[in-house]
Amino acid sequence: MCFCSQALLHEHCGLFFVPLSLAMLNDDSATCKKMTALAIKSLLSQLDLQHQNSMFNLVNTWLTGEKVALRRLGAQVCGLFVEFEGEKFNRRLDVLIPLIEKEIHASNFVDIEEEEDEKAADRLLFCYLTLVVILIKECSFLELHKPADLLDSHIDSHLRHPHCWNWLTASQIFGLLFAARNPEELLALWSSQENMKTTDNMEENEGEEEEEDKKQELEEQQNENKPPSLLWVMKKLSLLAKREAADTPKVPLKRTCVFKFLGAIAVDLGKDRLGPYLTTIIAPLYRELDSTYADQDPTLKNLAQELIELLKKLVGLERFSLAFAAVQKEATQRRASRKKAKAIQTVVNPDIAARKKVKNHA
């Protein structure tokens, strides 16, 4: 975008800025939205500071508007200002931060009865979380403003958001926070928290599943002096989800957190690096989708299905189908093996089998 007369541009810049902003919000084409965003930043680059401030005053009116769509527009265009101004945007943060805190407060997203209102609130939250990501990347937000209050009071609550685009963005914000800190400092903090934890006493489970868990625990003990790999962390969390499903199937808290973590890791790894971890991620999701226990939480099942669809998009249908078939085959073989072992035990040790049957129906 190029203008011959600077004076003419300054006089009529609002006539370009407003419709371009609306087009970026409302256009159905992602390509058109990107081109519109570039046009807006090109327009800003040809304005002097006074007229740039005038355009941002418009953005401020949108950010404080009554309509949700107007505030969503404000958040998106504000992100363009951050990308355009970079470190210079810091002068606007004192006014902006309270608005962000107000809009992403967890209380705004409870007890929403109408479906359309819920969708609007979710879209608005996504825009503000994305704005926080841009602030961190473009204008040293973490260095200029202590992030603890904003993260602890607001953003951490959205790690448990039911929709993946919001909790993934919240996870990205924490990832940027961790990346900004010294690895040794993070490791020391994690180690101190681990030492403070107490070990939960768990009843031993009977059968072949218990043996599988013991084998995995033995592997963990053998590797306890080694730095934990990503695959190790995934398997550890999958085991945690498996135990919760077995012990307290009606309480899905741990499985929800594990599934969301695995989804965030999958997005971070991307198509090229996800391959070695694909079956490990699919396994707990398949287990939840294949479960038939009574009073199954539909939200958790929907989350598992949502992540399955996410993995399909990330790696493609062919790669996903091969990995899913491998997980399904292994689960079927384990189920058949347990059934066979149970039948043999019924013949060899009928008394033990009878006691187990009574215990399971107690």
N, C-alpha and C positions, 0 to 999 in steps of 0.2 A: 504494500500500500504506500503510494507516494503522492504527495500534494505539492502543487506548484506554488501556492500562496500560503505562507505560514499564518498570516493574519486571517485569511479566510478559514483556515483549519481551526484556529483558536476560537473563532466566532461561532463555528458550527460543529465543534467536536462532539457535543452532546447528542447531536442528531445522528452521528455515527455510533457513538459508544452505547447508547441505550438499545437500539435494535440489534446490534451485534451481540450484546450480552444476553438478550432474550433468545436470540437464535441459538446461542451456545447451550442454554437451558432446555429449550423445547425441541430442537431438531432431532429427528429419529436416527440420523446417520452419524455414526461415530467419527467417520472421516470428516464430515462437515463440521462437527463440533471442534475437532482438532484444528481445522483450517480457520474457523471463526476465532478460536483462542489465539492463534498466531496473528490474525488481523488486529485483534484488540491490543496485543502487546506491541505490534508495529505502530498502531495509532498512538499509544502511550509514549513510545520512543521519540515521537515527533512533536510532543507537547512540552512546553516549559513547565517548571515546577508548580507554578500557580494553577495552571489548568489541570495538571495531574492531580493536585490536591482537590480541585473542584470535582473531578471525576470520582475521586475516592470519597468525597462527601456524599455523592449519590449512592455509592456502595454502602456507606454507613446507614443511610436512610433505609436501604433494603435490609440490612442486617438487623435493624430494630423495628422492622415492619410487623404488622399484626398477622399477615397471611404467611403460612408455612412456605408456600412456593416462593414468596418474595425473599424470605430469609435464606432459603436454599440458593436462590440466585445470588444473593449477597455473598454467601460463603464461597461459591464457585469463582465469582469474579475477584473476590479478595485474594484467592489463591493465585490468580494471574498477576495481581499487583505484587505479591510476595516474590514470585518467580522473576518478574521484571526488575524490581528494585533491589532484590537481594538484601545485603546488610543494611542498606538505607531504609528498609522497611521498619527497622527497629524503633524509629521515632513514633510509629503508630501503635505499638504493642500495648502501651498503657491503657488505651481505650479498648483495644480488641480483646485482650485476655479476659476481662470480666464478662464480655458477651459470650465468649467460647465456654467459659465455666458455667454460665447460666444455661446455655443451650444443650450441653452434653450431660447435665446433671441427671443422675439415675432416676430421680423421682419423676422426670418428664415422661418416662416410658413404662410406667406401671398403671394398671387399671384403665387401659385404653380399650373401650368396648367396641367401637366401630372398626371394621376391617380397613376401610379407606383411611381413617385417621391413623391407624397403626402403620399402614404403608407410608403415609406422608411423614410420620415421625421417624421411621426407619431411614428414609431417604435423606431427611434433614440431618440425622445423626451421622450418616455416612459422609455427607459433605463436610461437616465440621471435623470429623476425625481425619479426613483426607487433608483438610486445611492444616491441622496440627502436624501431620507428616511433612507437608510442604514447609511449614515454619521451621521445623527441626533441620531439614535438609538445606534450606536456602539462606536462613538468616541467624544461624547459631542460637536458636531459641533456648537450647538446654544450657548454654553458657551464660546467657543474659538473665534468664528467669529460673529460679529454683523449681524444678519440675515435680518435686515430691508431692506437694499438695494437689496439683492438677491431676497427677497420675493416680495417687492413692485414693483421692476423694471421688474421682469421676471415671477416668478411663479404665481403671482396673475392673470396674463393675461391668463394662461392656465386653470383657473377655468371655463372659458367660451369655452374651447376647444370642438369641435363638437363630439369627440369620447370619450366614457365613461371611457376607461381605463386610459386616460391621465388626464381628469379633476377629476377623483376619486383619482388618486395618488397626484395631486396638492392639493386636499382637505385634504388628509391624512397628507401632510406636514404642512398645517396650523393647523390641529388638534394636531400634535406633538408640534407645537409652542405654542398653547394655553395651552396644558397640562404641558408645562415647566414653565408656569407663575402661579403666585398666583391667586386663584379663586377670592379673594376679589379685587385684582387689576383689573382683567378682568371685574368684575361686575361694579366697579367704572367707568372704561373706557366706558363701554356700556351705563351706566346711563347718563354720561355726553354727549354722542353723541345723546341719545334720547332727552335730554332736549334742545339740540341745533336745533333739527329738527322743522320745521314748518309744520303745518297741512295743507294738500292740500284740497282745496275746491272742492267738487265733487257734481255734479248734482244728484238729487235724481231720482232713477229709479222707474218706476211704475210697478204694478203687484205683483204677488206672490213672485217672486224672491227677490224683495226689502224687503218684510216682512221677508223672511228667513234670509237675511243679517242683518236686524235689530235685529232679535232674537239672532243671533250669537254675534253681537256687545254688546247686553244687557248682555249676559253671560260673555263677556270679561270685561265689566265694573264692574260686580259683583265680578269678580275674580282679579281685578286690584291690590289689596293689597296683593295678594298671589304670591309666587314665580312661574313664568311661567313653566308649565310642558312641556315635549316634545310633548305630544299630543296637547296641547294648541298652541304651536309654529307651528305644522304641519297644524292645522285647520286655524290658522291666515294666513299662507302663501297660503293655498289653496283658501281662500277667496280673497286674493290679486290677484291670478292667474285668478280666476273667474271674478273679476271685470275688469281686463285688457281685457279678452276675450270678454266681453260684450261692453266695452267702446271703446277700440282701438284694434280690432282683428288683424289688419295688423302690429301691433308693438309688437313682441313677447318677448321683453327683459325680463320683469318680469317673465313671464311663463317659459322661458328658465332657469333662475336662480333658480326658485322654483323647477322645475323638477330635476335639477342637485343636489340641496340640498337634496331633498327627496331620490334620488338614493344613495347619499353618506351616508345618515342616515340608509337606508336599509342595505347597505353593512356593516356598523359599527355594527348595531344591530345583524345581522346574523340570521340564521335559528331559533335558540331557542328563541330569544327575539323579533322577528319581528311580531309575531301573533297579538297582540293587536293593532298594528298600520297599519296592511296590508290594510284594506278597506279605511282608511284615505289617504294612499299613492296612492292607485289605483284610487280613485275618480277623481282627477284632470286630471290624464292621460287618463282615460276613456272619460271624457268630451271633451278633445282635439281630441281624435281619433274618437269620435262620431260626431264631429262638421262637418257641411257641408257649412259653410259660404264661400263666394267667395274669391278668392285670398288667400287661406289658405297657410301659410308658410310650405313648404314640410320639411324643416330642423327640425322644431319644432315637426311635426307629426312623423318624423323618430326617433327623440329623445324619444318621448313618447312610441313608439313601442319598441325601444331598452331597455327602462327601464322596460316595461312589460315583455320582455324576461328575463331580469336580475332577476326580482322578481320570475318568474317561476323557474329559476335555484336555487334561494336561498331557497325557501320554498317547492319546489316540485309541480308537476302539480295538484295533487288532492287538496291540501290546497289552491293553487292559484285559481283554478277553482271555488271553493266554495265562496271565497272572491269576485272574479270578478262577479259571478252570483248575489251576494248580492248587489253589487254596481249597476249593470245593472238593477236589479229589482227596486231598490229605484229610479233610474233615470227615469225609465219608469213610475212609479207611480206618480212622481212629474210632469212629462210631461202631463200625462193624467189629473191630478188634475188641472193644469194650463189651459189646453184646456177646461175642464168643466167649470171652473170659468169664462173664457173668453166668453163662449157661454151663460152662465147665465147673465153676464153683458150686453151682446148685446141685450138681451130681456128686462132686467130691466131698463137699462140706455142706450138707443140707441144713444143719443147725445154724451155722453162721449166716447162710443165705436167708434163713427164716427170720433171724434177729435183725438183719439189715432191712428186710421188707417191712417188719413191724416198725422199725425206727423211722423209715422213710415215710410211713403213713401216719406217724404220730402227730 
